[in-house]
Every structure is written in structure tokens, then in C-alpha cells.
């Protein structure tokens, strides 16, 4: 009998990527269960009794939304994560893997790329401080369950920034690369307008790569706290230039707002050396190929 797997946030970008390669799992959306409600969450997991939970659900958004609604990002994610852990414990879930974010790492690190042992070496970036702390608390919660209740197969993974064809492409809700793709497609005046100065360094991973890494870890029964990120680290401006080159749109001019507060922290790249040791050879999609793939899918959807 195969293990029963429940994936929260099943209709989001990563959830939809997992559906393509793990079709037999149960994909949970907010319509199926309100994870911010403890009674409802406990009732659902007592009924389903999953062997494995992949926890992706949470309130997410770009820098502008994080700056506008810090209380919402903090409280909603704290409720969701706390209820999920408590319900998983009560229902006897053996395996739990929570998907966090590299934004939980310190704003300033003593070395880059950052490794898993640097997680608590300082506060996260001020631009998404509340969201980052809520997600960092999830790491503390899982480690606490491991310590107190001997949950040896409970862990968290920390992916870098993501993009994909199933992202939200609306302005305030999208990740940078997805927003960039939307702006390139919809450019009317020969320009694309981007936030910030273009100088911060970023890692961006195709969401399908994260899904494959999760699937591989689950299949190999590997439940360890680990970063997942490709090795391409580029400035925001360089990413835009890579996109224009990949899409044959060098005719477009890149225009930045120049507002430094929109930059976020200058650098937050992480190391995947531990992941490589756990999985062996794992190939990431290059930024150029990934952007071209997502753009073509996005274009096809909009022109049907």
C-alpha cells in the first residue's frame, strides 16, 4: 500500500508543479480546509490520516504587499503553521516537510552563499520582516517537535526565489521574474518599468525544479533541513537582461524606479551543497531556458 500524501497549498505555483509529477497525492486548497482554523484543520487531518504532509500553504506576496500588510502576513502564517503542526501531531503524521523561503535568512551574513547553520545569525530583511519571522518560526516549531516528540521525519526545506507558469502574474502578487515576464509581454511603449535600483543579487529557481527536488527527497525517504537553490546568482538588472536576450526582445529599454527601499536586502543567495550530497546529481533549469519556457506558456494562454 502506497503512503498517503497530503500537500497543502495545492493550487499554488509549487502545488501545481507537484501535481504534474505526483498526481496521486491529495492537493489541499483553502476551499477544502481553512488552515487558520484549528478545529477545522484538526478534523481534516484526523479524517485523512496522511503518512506524509508537504506543507506549502501560507500567505505570500511581493515587497509592496509585505510593506502594506505586515500584521496580516505575520498572523495568518503563524496561525496556519501552528495549526498544521498541531493537527499533524494529533493525527499521527509520520513525515512532514515544510516549504519555507530564503527570506528567513539574516539580512546581513558573514559569508555567502549562506548555509543552513547561518539561519539564526541575525534578523531577516526589514521589507518582509513579518512574513520572514513567521516562516522562521515554522522552522523553530518543527525543530521543537523533533526535540520534544522525537519526530525524526519532520523537517523543512528552504528554496530560493521562484518563478513558473503557474505563478500569480498580477503586479503586487507576483514574484520578480514572473512580473518581469508579464511586463515584457505587455510592453506598449518599448520600455519595461521595474522597482528598485537593479543592483541587488538574487537566485531564481524554476518551480518545476523545486517540485522535482521535493519528489526525490520524499522517494528517498530523506527528511532533513536543507536549502534548495540553483547556482546562478545575478543582479536584478542582469536577470532582466537575460530575459530580454532569451526572448529576443533587446529592443525593450529597462527602466528602474530608483527607490532603494524597493530593493530589499542586497544579497541572500544560499548554498545547495548539502542537497547535492543528499541527492547526488541534480540538474537545475538555467534561468535563460526557464524564462523562455514560462514566457511561451504565458503567451499561449493569453492569446487563446
N, C-alpha and C positions, 0 to 999 in steps of 0.2 A: 504493500500500500504506500503510495507516494505521500510525502508530507503535504499538509495543507498550509498554503502560504497566503497571508493577507497583506496587501500593500495599501497603506493609507496615502492620500493624495493621488489616488489612482487616475484621475482625469487631468492632472497637471503635466508639464512638459516631460519630466523624468518618468512619471507613471505611464504616459502614453508610449514612451520609448521602451519601457519594460513590457508593455502589452504585446509588442511586436515579437519579442523573443521568449516571453514567459506567459503564454496565453492561458494556461490552466490556473494561474493564481487568481485570487479574489481581489478585485480592484475597488477600493472603498472611496467614495466621494462624500462630500458634506451632505448630500441628499440622502445617503444611506445611513449615516450616523453623525451626529454632532459631537465631535471630539472635545468641544469645550464644555460639554455637559457630562459630569462624572457618572451619573446614574445610567444615562443612555449608552455611554462608552462601555461601562462595565457589563451591562446587559448584552450588548452586541458580542463582546469577546467571550463571555460565558457561554453564549449560544454557539458561536462558531468554533471555539476552542482550537485556534490555529497552532500549528507546530512552530511556524516562523512568521514573524512580523517584520516587514520592511517599512519603516516609518519615514514618510516624506512630507506628510501634510503639515501645513503651517501658513501663517500669513506672511506673504513676501511682497516686495515692491522695490522700486528704484530709490535713488537717493532723495528725490523730491518728496515722495510719499513718506519716507522714513523721517524726514525733517518736519513734515506737517503733522504726522500722527504717531509720535513716539510712544504714548501711553497705549494706544491700540496694538502696536507691534509687540510691546513688552507683555501686556496682559494676555492677549489672545494666545500667543505662543507658549507662555508659561502654563496657562490652563490646559492647552492641548497636550503639551508634552507630559505634564504631571499626570493627567487623567489617563493617557495612553500607557505610561509605565505602571501605574497602579492597577489598571484593568488587565494588562498583560500578566502582571504578577498574580493577581487573583485567579485568573483563568488558567494559570499554569503553563504559559507560553515558554517553551524551551529556548528558542532562538529569537533574538531581537537585534535588528540592525537599524540604527537611526541615521538619516542622512542630514548632515549639518552643513556648514559653509566655511570657507576660509576667512570670511569676515569676522569670525570669532577670535582670530589670532590677534596678537598685540599690534597696535598702530605702528610702533617702532620696535624693531627687533635688532639683536646684536649680530645676527648673521642671516644670510639668505642663500638659497631658498630655505624657508623655515621647516623644521622637522617637528614631529608630534610632541616631543618633550618641551617645546617652547610655548605651548598653548597658553599657559597662565603667567607668562613673563611680562605682564603689563596690560593696561586697559585696551579694549578694541577701539576702532576709529570712531570719532565723535559723530560723523554724519549718519551712521546707522547704529548708534550706541545701544539703544534699547533692544532692537532686534538681535544684535550680536550677543548681548548679555543673556537674552532669553535662550538663544541657541547654545551658548556656552554653559548655561545652567543645565541643559539637556545632557551634556557630557558629564557634568557633575552628578546628575541623577542616575545615569547609567552606571557610572563607576561606583556610586553608593550602593546600588542594588547588587552589583557584583561583590562588593565588600561584605555587605550585611546578609544577603540571601544566597551568596555563592552562585550567582548567575554567570557561570563561566562562558556561556554563549550569548551574552548581551554585549553589544559593542556599538560604536559609532564610526562613521566614515566621514571624511572632510574633503569634499570636492572643491575645486576652484570654480571660478565663474563659468556659467554655462550658456549655451545658445542652442537653438534647434528649431525644427519646423513646427513644433507644437508649443512654442513659447507664446506668451501674450505680446502682440506686436504694437499695442497701443502705447502712446508716449510715456505715461507715468508708470506703467505696469511692466514694461519690458526690460530685459537685460540689454546691456550696451550693444552687443553685436546684433541682436535681433532688431533693436531700434535702428541701428545703422542700416541694416538691410531694408527696412521699411522706408527709411528716408531716401536711400538710393533709388528704390523703385518708384517712389512718389515725387522725386525732384521735378520741379516745374521751371525753375529759373537758372538751372545749371550749377546750383550750389547745394551742399548738404550742411545743415546747421547742427553743430554738436555742442554739448555742455562742457564747461571747464576750459582748461588750457591745452589739453592734448599731451601733456608731459608725463602723467603717472604711468607706471608699468603694470601690466596686467597679464594674467594667464586666462585663456578662454578654451573650454573643452566642449566638444560636440556632445550633446546629451546622450546620443546613442552609445558613445564610448563609456560613459558612466554606467549606463544600463548593462552593457556587456561585462564591465568590471564587477558590478553587483552580482550578476548571474554566476560569474566564475567563482566568486568568493563563496556564495551560497552552495554551489555544486561541490566545491572542495571542502565544505564544512569549515571554512575559515572565518572566525568571528573575532577580529582584532581591531583596535582603534587605529585607523590608518588614513593618510592623505591619499587622494586620487586626483592627479593633475598631469597634464602633458608638460613637455619641457620648453615649449615656446613662450618666452616672456618678451612682450613688445610694449612699446608706449601706445597710448590710446590713439595718437596720431598715426603711428606705424600700422596699427590694426586697420584703420580707415584706408590707408594707402594700399595695404594688402588686399582689402575687399575690392577697391576700385580696379586694381590690376587684374584680380581674378575674374572680375565680371566684365572686363573690357570697357570700363567707364572712366578712363583717365580724363575725360572731358569735364568731369564734375570738379568744382572747387570746394575744398574743405574749409568751413568757417567755424571757428570756436568762439564761445561766448566770452572767454577770458576770465570768467568768475572762478577764482581759486577754490571757494568753498564747495563748488560742484565737482571738484576733482576727487574727493575722498582722500584716503591716505596714499602716499606716493607709491608705495610698493607693498605687496602682500603675497608674493609668489611662494609656493611650498614645494617641498621635495617629495617625489614618489619612489624614492629608493626602497623604502620598506615594502611598498606594494609590489615592486619588481621582485623582491626576494620572496614574497608570499606567492605570487602568481607565475613567476618566471617571465617568459617573453610576453609582453602585452603591447600591442601597437595602437597608438592614438592616431586619430584622423588629423591631418595637418589643417591649420587654420584656413589656408587657401582653398583646399578641397572641401572642407566643411561649409565654409561660407557660400561657395558656388552651389553646393548641393541644396542648402537651405533656401537660397535665393531662387533657384529654379522651381522648387516646390511651392514657395510662396507666390511666385509669379504665376504658375499654373493655376493655383487656387483662385487668385484674384482675376484671372482672365477667362474663367469658365462662365 
